[in-house]
Amino acid sequence: MNPLKKIPVIIDCDPGIDDVMMLLLAFSSEDLDIKLITTEPGNQTQNKTIYNARAFTSYMKQDIEIARGLDEPFFRVLEVAAEVHGESGLGDVILPEPTLPESNRTAIDAMKDVLLRSEEEIVLIATGPLTNIGALFLAHPEVKKKIKYISYMGGAAIGGNMTPTSEFNVYVDPHAAEIVFRSGVPIVMSGLDVTHKAYITLDEIAEIEVTGTELAQNICSLLKFYIHNTKRTAFHEEHFERVIRLHDLCAVSYVITPELFDGDDCHVEVELEGRLTAGTTVVDYTQRTGLPQNVKVLHTVKREEFVQQFFAAIKKMDHYNKGEKRDET
């Protein structure tokens, strides 16, 4: 990719352990121009997710505006994943107090202003419930024309992790997700179909840990907490005792290196009414509905290259935090 032509992005997230991994990759990339980070509840409450975003962004020595989004889903009682991400949202890791302040703009206002003032289209990277983006589209539909596409970690074509058919991010706020999926804005969906293949093994984590740096130790601590707690919850599945799925990392990795992924263009709708299926992303793989394709549904990733990209991100940010020149190779 041309290093002089960076991709402008807004990141909407709910940190969360895998959101931190996603932010690490985004911060390390010379291909991204991060205009704004917005937060919402999901993996933890809003107060905790925005604190974690500020703390990790400060820890990584990034100067990026971080704006608070909505505190609750549109019509549902908030359900968080504390049993997976811990009471703070970041497992047992305690980061230094953030130096970055919370923005004096709300997430909705900040996203609107950044989008409308941009001279080029912006990619939205979303790795939590779609509450903020759904609210943005309702309040300011004029921003849609300034969005190139949404790279979204959420949904599933086959099998969920909250119910037999629904994935956590969509399940938390299906009404917001429905607004976004019906918006007409192009969407690339990194659902469980691909993120379950985007895993890192315990042996690979040991390769990170052996470097002995503070960042590597913190990353490994987060990943080990994640796998230990996932194994004790409904999120765990058989045959995954020794691997961690880097779900949210896919949404950033696709923007940087789409060649690592494969998928199909499909019509996707969000189920709101089903007693057993609320929050399900219904993917029309066989074109039975006859409705236009609105989502690129990813289903395959080149895992080894994906993991090496993650390793390289840790190495880059280690160098950067030490005041060294980044290794661009």
N, C-alpha and C positions, 0 to 999 in steps of 0.2 A: 504494500500500500504506500502511496505517496506520503512521506512524512510531513510535507508542507501542506497537505490537504487533510486536516483532521476532521473526524466525524463529530459534529456537535451533538451532545446527548444531555438529557435530563434523567436522573436516576430516582425512582420512587421505590422505597424499600421499607422493611420492618425488622431491622437488625435485633436479634437473630444471628446464630452462628454461621449458617451458610450465606447470609447476606454479607457478613464480614469477609468471607472468602471472595464473594462477588466484588465487593468494594476494593479489595486488595488487587484483584486482576485489573479492574478498571483504572485504579490509580497508577498501576505499573505500565499501562499501555501508552505508547507514543502515538497511537492512532486515534485516541479519544480526546475531545475537548469537553470536559464535564462542566456544564453551565450552572447546574443546580442539583442539590440533593433534597428530596422531600421524604417525610416519614409518615407512617401510619401505624395503627395497632394491628397485630397479627400474631407474630411469634411471642410478643409480649405487649403490654399496654403502651399507649402513646408516650407517656412520660419516660418509660424505659427505652423505647426504640429510638426516640430522638436523642436521649442522652448517649446511647451507645453509638449512634451515628456521629455525634459530635466528638465523642471520646476517641473513636477509632480513626476518624479523619484527622483529628489533631495529632494523634500518635503517629500517623503516617506523614505528618508535616505537609498536609494539603490545605490550601486556602480556598475553600469552596463554601458558598452560601448553603446553609441547611435550614429548611423551613418546616414548621409543624403543620401537619395535615389534620384531618378530622379525627375525633377521638373514638367514634363508634361506627359500626356498619350502618347502612341505610335503614334497615328494618329488623335486624336481628340483634339479639344479645351477643356481645362480643365473647368469643371463645379464643383463648390464647393457648400457646403450646409450651407452657412453662415446664411440663414434664419432660420435654425434649431439650429445650434451650436453657433451662435453669431459671432461678428466681430473678436474676438480673437480665437474663436473655443472652448472656455470654458465658455460661457455664461457671467454671471456677476462676476464670481469668479476671483480674482487676486491673484495668487500664488506668494510667494517670488521669487526673482531673482534666477535662477538656479545656483547651484554650480558645477554641472557636465558639463564638456566641450563637445563640439561637437567633434566626433572622427576625427582624421586626415585621416581616411580611408573612401572611399565611401561605401555606403551600399552594392553595388555589390561586391567590393573587400573584405569587411569584412565578408559577408555571405560566399563567396567562401573559404576564409581562415579558418573560423571557421568550416565549413563542412568538408573540406578536411583534416584538422588536427585532427578531432575528431576520437577517437578510437571506438566510438559506433554511431549508427544511431541517428539522431536528428529529432525532430518533429518541423515543421514550423507552427507557429500560425499566421494566416493572417487575419486582420480585416479591411482592406481597399481595394482599387483597387489593382489589382495584377501586377502593373507596374514593381516593383522591382524584383519580383520573375520571371516574364516573361522575363525580361532583363537578369537575372542571368542564366536562362536555355538556352537562345540564346548564351550568351557569354561563358558559362562554363557548357556544358551539362554533364560533368564528375561528377558534384556534385550530380546528381540525385540519384546515388547509395548510397549516404550517408544520404538520407532523409527517415525516417521511414514512415511518411505520412504528409500531410498538413491538419491542422484543420482550415477550412476557413469559415468566416462569410461572406456570399454573395450568390447571386442567389435566385431563387424561382422556385418551380415546378408549383405552381398555383397562379398567380397574383403578379404583381410587385408594386413598390412604386414610380417609375419614369415614367413608361409608364404602360399600362394595363398588360404587361407581363414581364417587366424588373426591376430588383432590382438595387439600386443606385451603389453599389460597382462595379458590372459588367458593368453597363451602362457607368460609367466614363471611363473605359478602356477595352472594350470588346476584343480588339485584344490581349492584354496581357493575359486576362482570357482564351482566346482560346488556346494560347500556353501552359498555365499551365494545362488546362483540357486535352489537347492532349499529355501531357508529358510522361505519363506512371507512374508517381508518384501517389501512392494512395491518394485519397482526401476524407475527411469527410466534407460534405457541411451543415453548419448551415444556411440554407436559411430562407426566410420569413415564410415558412411553419411551422418551429419550433420556430423561434424567436418571432413571434406574440403570441405564447403561453408562452413565457418566460418573463412575465411582473411582475411589482411590482405596487401595488395600492397606492393611496394617503394615505390610512389609514396605510399601512405598512411603507410608508415614515415617517409618524408621529412617528412611533415606533423608527425609527433611530434618528429623530430630538430631541426627549425627552431626550436623553442621554446628550445633551448639549455640547459635546466636539467640538473642532474646526474642526476636520476632519469630524465628523458627520454633522455639520452645512454646511460645504463646499459641501459635497456629496449631501445633501438635496437641497441646492441652485442650484447645477448643474441639478439635476433631475427635479426640479420645472421649471427651465428655459426651459429644454428640452420638457416637456409636454406642457407648455404654447405656445412655438413656433411651435411645431409639430401640435398643434390644428389649427394654422393659415395657414398651408401650405398644399400642395398636399400630404404630407406624412400622413396626418390625415385620419382616417377612422371612420365610425360610430361605436358606442358602445365602444369606447375607450377614453371617455372623462376623466376618472378618473384613468387611468393606464399608465405606461411607459414601453415600450418594452426595455429590456436590451439586445439588439441584440448581440453586440460584446462579452458580457460575456459568451455566449454559446460556443464560440470557445475555451476558456480556460477551462470552466467547463467540456466540453467533455473530454479534455485531462486528467483532474484530476479525474473525476467521470463519466466515460462513461455509467455506469449503470443507470444514471438519464435519459438517452435518448434512443429513439428507432428510427429506420430508415430502409430503403431498399437499397440494392445494385442495381444500375441502370447505364445505359449508359447515359451520359450527354454531350451535345455539346453546344457551344455558337454561337448564331445567329449573323452574322455580316452584312448581306446584306439586311435584311428585312426593308422596308420603315417604317413599324409600329412596328417591333419586334426586331430591333437591340439591342443587349445587353441582349437578353433573354437566360436563361439557359433552353434548351430543354431537359426535363427529360423523358426518355423512360420507363415509369412505366410498360407498357404492352409488352415490348420486341419486338415491331413491327420492329425495325431496324435490329434485329439479331446481333447487334454489342456487343462486350464484355463490361461487366460492369466495369466502371472506377471510380465511385463515390458512397460513402455511403451517401444517401440523408436522413437527419434527418427530422422527422415530429412530434415527440412527446417528451415532457419533463415533468418530475415530478416537477411541478411548486413550490409547497410548499417547497420541499427539496432544490430546486434551490435557492429560496429566502432566506431560512435559511443559505445556504452556503454563500450568499452575506452578510447577517448580520454578520456572524462569521468572515468574512474577514475584515469588518470595525472594529470590536472589536479587532481583532488581531493587526491590524496596529495602532490602537489607543494606545494599550499597548506598541507596539514596539517603536513608536515615543516618548513615554514618558520615554523610557529607561527601561521599565518593561519587565519581562520575558513573552514571548508569552504563551497564554493559548492554549495548544495543544489538548484540549478535543473538 
